[in-house]
Amino acid sequence: MTVADAIRAATDRLSATSDTARLDAELLMAHALGVSRSEMLLRATDHSEPVAFDALVDRRAAHEPVAYIVGETEFYGLGIAVDPGVLIPRGDSETLIGAAREAFHGREPPSEILDLGTGSGALLIAALSVFPDAFGTATDRSGAVAKSFLANLDRHGDGKGISFVLNDWNRQGWADGLGRFDLILCNPPYVESDAKLDPDVRDHEPASALFAGKDGLDDYRVLVPQVRKLMTENAVAIFEIGATQADSVGEIAQDAGFSVEIRNDLANRPRCAVLR
């Protein structure tokens, strides 16, 4: 079977479990061939199907995310390494980077950036691609993120100042000694504990990065009132939010003394809260 034939067959099989069956099949095939998707489509469609391809399709048919199978995904135009210890970065989260660019347009760029709950480091690395002279600090409560974070630091951190701090914002004194920052980014857990999720997410991505109590607001209640002491005078803190959480997160932030602006994602859904 040729590569093109195998992709068509895999697309038919994966259509039962994926809304992006063709793309999934192409990404898995490119990974099996050890080339980029564009190179595969240009030069390899008439080659013989690689032996490893069927096993990759089996994994995707069992709802394992493509990003975990191939070990990376794209975020803000950057190749980001991921493994099952970290949440897979979504395009929706790029809204935070756009909001950061807007917040610092026409004024001095941030010199210190903090990424709370960094996971793979995608937000921080994307922010440093926009503000290359800044120093970045990443925090996370799980040592399981280290593999992906270090891989991305190796890929994208050349010449950049980046540090990692293992801590948990639910523990007293977690922010002591972190310093003060001009820009704070955070994609906290915000899914309701009883939410019905696709098997790709529910069965494979880390629950600790997803769920935040019955209404999905537990981490905002803990974290938002504490970030003020981490902010410089004209700092901005940007939190990702669920599409139905704008009012609730806005109320938590206003109660903590912040002004709040909501930014929508490309689907025009509320996606981040900008706190000043």
C-alpha positions as CSV (number, residue, x, y, z in Angstrom):
1,M,0.0,0.0,0.0
2,T,1.3,3.5,-0.8
3,V,1.4,6.3,1.6
4,A,-1.5,8.0,-0.1
5,D,-3.6,4.8,0.0
6,A,-2.7,4.2,3.7
7,I,-3.7,7.8,4.6
8,R,-7.1,7.3,2.9
9,A,-7.7,4.1,4.7
10,A,-6.7,5.6,8.0
11,T,-9.0,8.6,7.4
12,D,-11.9,6.3,6.9
13,R,-11.1,4.4,10.1
14,L,-10.5,7.5,12.2
15,S,-13.7,9.3,11.1
16,A,-15.6,7.4,13.7
17,T,-13.5,8.9,16.6
18,S,-12.1,12.2,15.2
19,D,-13.5,15.3,13.7
20,T,-10.1,15.9,12.0
21,A,-9.6,12.4,10.7
22,R,-7.7,13.4,7.5
23,L,-5.4,15.7,9.3
24,D,-4.8,13.2,12.1
25,A,-3.9,10.5,9.5
26,E,-1.5,12.9,7.7
27,L,0.3,13.9,10.9
28,L,0.7,10.3,12.0
29,M,2.0,9.3,8.6
30,A,4.5,12.1,8.6
31,H,5.7,11.1,12.1
32,A,6.0,7.5,10.9
33,L,8.1,8.6,8.0
34,G,10.2,11.0,10.1
35,V,9.5,14.0,7.9
36,S,7.3,17.1,8.1
37,R,3.7,16.9,6.9
38,S,4.4,19.4,4.1
39,E,7.4,17.4,3.0
40,M,5.4,14.2,3.1
41,L,2.6,15.6,1.0
42,L,5.1,17.0,-1.6
43,R,7.4,14.1,-1.9
44,A,6.3,10.9,-0.3
45,T,2.7,10.1,-1.2
46,D,3.8,7.4,-3.7
47,H,6.2,5.8,-1.3
48,S,5.4,2.5,0.5
49,E,3.5,2.7,3.8
50,P,5.9,2.5,6.7
51,V,5.5,-0.5,9.0
52,A,5.0,1.7,12.1
53,F,1.9,3.5,10.7
54,D,-0.8,1.0,11.6
55,A,0.2,1.0,15.3
56,L,0.0,4.8,15.4
57,V,-3.5,4.7,13.9
58,D,-4.5,2.1,16.5
59,R,-3.5,4.5,19.2
60,R,-5.5,7.4,17.7
61,A,-8.5,5.1,17.1
62,A,-8.4,4.5,20.9
63,H,-8.8,8.3,21.4
64,E,-5.1,9.0,22.3
65,P,-4.5,12.6,21.2
66,V,-2.2,13.0,18.2
67,A,0.0,15.4,20.1
68,Y,0.9,12.7,22.6
69,I,1.4,10.1,19.9
70,V,3.8,12.3,17.9
71,G,5.2,14.1,20.9
72,E,4.5,17.7,19.8
73,T,2.0,20.2,18.7
74,E,2.0,23.7,17.2
75,F,1.3,26.8,19.4
76,Y,1.7,30.4,18.2
77,G,3.7,29.1,15.2
78,L,6.2,27.2,17.4
79,G,6.7,23.5,17.7
80,I,5.9,22.6,21.3
81,A,7.0,19.3,22.8
82,V,4.3,17.6,24.9
83,D,3.8,14.3,26.8
84,P,1.0,12.9,28.9
85,G,2.2,14.8,31.9
86,V,1.1,18.2,30.5
87,L,-2.0,19.7,29.0
88,I,-1.9,20.0,25.3
89,P,-1.7,23.7,24.3
90,R,-4.8,24.8,22.3
91,G,-5.1,27.5,19.7
92,D,-7.6,29.2,22.0
93,S,-4.8,29.9,24.4
94,E,-3.0,32.1,21.8
95,T,-5.6,34.7,22.7
96,L,-3.5,35.4,25.9
97,I,-0.5,36.2,23.8
98,G,-2.5,38.5,21.6
99,A,-3.9,40.2,24.7
100,A,-0.3,40.6,26.1
101,R,0.8,42.2,22.8
102,E,-2.1,44.6,23.0
103,A,-1.5,45.5,26.6
104,F,2.1,46.6,26.0
105,H,1.5,48.2,22.6
106,G,3.0,51.7,22.6
107,R,4.8,51.4,25.9
108,E,7.9,49.8,27.4
109,P,7.8,46.0,26.9
110,P,7.8,43.7,30.0
111,S,11.2,42.9,31.4
112,E,9.9,40.2,33.8
113,I,7.3,37.6,32.8
114,L,5.7,35.0,35.0
115,D,3.9,31.9,33.8
116,L,1.8,30.3,36.5
117,G,1.1,26.6,36.0
118,T,3.4,26.4,33.0
119,G,3.0,22.8,31.9
120,S,4.8,22.5,28.6
121,G,5.9,26.1,28.9
122,A,4.0,27.0,25.7
123,L,2.6,30.4,27.0
124,L,5.9,31.5,28.4
125,I,7.9,30.5,25.3
126,A,5.4,32.2,23.0
127,A,5.5,35.4,25.2
128,L,9.3,35.4,25.0
129,S,9.1,35.2,21.2
130,V,7.1,38.4,21.3
131,F,9.2,40.0,24.1
132,P,12.6,38.5,23.4
133,D,14.5,40.8,25.9
134,A,12.4,39.7,28.9
135,F,13.3,37.3,31.6
136,G,10.8,34.5,32.1
137,T,9.9,32.6,35.2
138,A,7.8,29.4,35.0
139,T,6.1,27.8,38.0
140,D,4.2,24.5,38.3
141,R,3.2,22.2,41.1
142,S,4.0,19.0,39.3
143,G,7.4,17.6,38.6
144,A,5.8,15.6,35.8
145,V,6.0,18.8,33.6
146,A,9.8,18.8,33.6
147,K,10.3,16.5,30.6
148,S,8.2,18.6,28.2
149,F,9.3,21.9,29.7
150,L,13.0,21.1,29.4
151,A,12.5,19.9,25.9
152,N,10.9,23.2,24.9
153,L,13.6,25.1,26.8
154,D,16.2,23.3,24.7
155,R,14.2,24.0,21.5
156,H,13.4,27.6,22.0
157,G,15.3,28.9,25.0
158,D,18.7,29.7,23.4
159,G,19.8,33.1,24.5
160,K,16.8,33.7,26.7
161,G,16.7,33.9,30.5
162,I,14.3,31.4,31.8
163,S,13.9,29.8,35.3
164,F,11.6,27.2,36.6
165,V,10.2,27.1,40.2
166,L,8.3,24.0,41.6
167,N,5.5,25.3,43.8
168,D,1.8,25.1,44.4
169,W,-0.4,28.2,44.7
170,N,-2.7,26.3,47.1
171,R,0.1,26.2,49.7
172,Q,0.8,29.0,52.1
173,G,3.8,31.1,51.2
174,W,4.0,29.8,47.6
175,A,4.8,33.3,46.2
176,D,7.5,34.2,48.7
177,G,10.7,35.1,47.0
178,L,9.3,34.8,43.4
179,G,9.7,38.6,42.8
180,R,7.6,41.1,41.0
181,F,6.6,40.9,37.3
182,D,5.4,43.2,34.5
183,L,3.4,40.4,32.8
184,I,1.7,37.4,34.4
185,L,0.2,34.7,32.3
186,C,-1.9,31.8,33.6
187,N,-4.0,29.0,32.2
188,P,-5.3,27.5,35.4
189,P,-7.6,24.5,35.7
190,Y,-11.2,25.7,35.0
191,V,-13.3,22.7,34.1
192,E,-16.3,21.8,36.3
193,S,-15.7,18.5,38.2
194,D,-18.7,16.8,36.6
195,A,-18.3,18.2,33.1
196,K,-18.7,15.7,30.3
197,L,-15.5,15.7,28.2
198,D,-14.4,13.9,25.0
199,P,-12.5,10.7,25.7
200,D,-9.4,12.3,24.1
201,V,-9.3,14.8,27.0
202,R,-11.0,12.9,29.8
203,D,-8.9,9.7,29.5
204,H,-5.6,11.1,28.5
205,E,-4.9,14.6,29.7
206,P,-3.9,15.3,33.3
207,A,-6.9,15.8,35.5
208,S,-4.9,18.2,37.7
209,A,-4.6,20.6,34.8
210,L,-8.3,20.4,33.9
211,F,-10.7,20.3,36.9
212,A,-11.3,23.1,39.4
213,G,-14.2,22.1,41.6
214,K,-18.0,22.0,41.1
215,D,-18.2,25.3,39.2
216,G,-14.6,25.3,37.7
217,L,-13.7,28.5,39.7
218,D,-11.7,27.1,42.6
219,D,-8.3,28.1,41.3
220,Y,-9.4,31.6,40.4
221,R,-10.7,32.1,43.9
222,V,-7.4,31.0,45.4
223,L,-5.0,32.6,42.9
224,V,-6.5,35.9,41.7
225,P,-6.4,37.7,45.1
226,Q,-2.7,36.6,45.5
227,V,-1.2,37.8,42.3
228,R,-1.3,41.5,43.2
229,K,1.8,41.1,45.4
230,L,3.6,39.6,42.4
231,M,2.8,42.6,40.1
232,T,4.8,45.7,39.4
233,E,3.0,49.1,39.5
234,N,1.9,49.0,35.8
235,A,1.7,45.2,35.4
236,V,-0.9,43.2,33.6
237,A,-2.1,39.7,34.7
238,I,-3.9,37.6,32.0
239,F,-5.9,34.5,32.9
240,E,-7.4,32.1,30.5
241,I,-11.1,31.4,31.2
242,G,-13.9,29.1,30.1
243,A,-16.3,30.4,27.5
244,T,-19.1,30.8,30.1
245,Q,-16.9,32.2,33.0
246,A,-16.4,35.8,32.1
247,D,-18.9,37.2,34.6
248,S,-17.8,34.9,37.4
249,V,-14.1,35.5,37.0
250,G,-14.6,39.2,36.5
251,E,-16.5,39.4,39.8
252,I,-13.6,37.5,41.6
253,A,-11.1,39.9,40.1
254,Q,-13.1,43.0,40.9
255,D,-13.5,41.8,44.5
256,A,-9.8,41.6,44.6
257,G,-9.4,45.2,43.5
258,F,-8.6,44.7,39.8
259,S,-10.1,46.3,36.8
260,V,-11.0,43.6,34.2
261,E,-11.3,43.4,30.5
262,I,-12.4,40.3,28.6
263,R,-10.8,39.2,25.3
264,N,-12.5,36.8,22.9
265,D,-10.9,34.0,20.9
266,L,-11.1,33.6,17.2
267,A,-14.5,32.0,17.6
268,N,-15.7,35.1,19.4
269,R,-16.0,33.3,22.7
270,P,-14.7,34.9,26.0
271,R,-11.3,33.4,26.5
272,C,-9.1,35.5,28.8
273,A,-9.5,38.1,31.5
274,V,-7.0,41.0,31.5
275,L,-6.4,42.3,35.0
276,R,-4.9,45.6,36.0
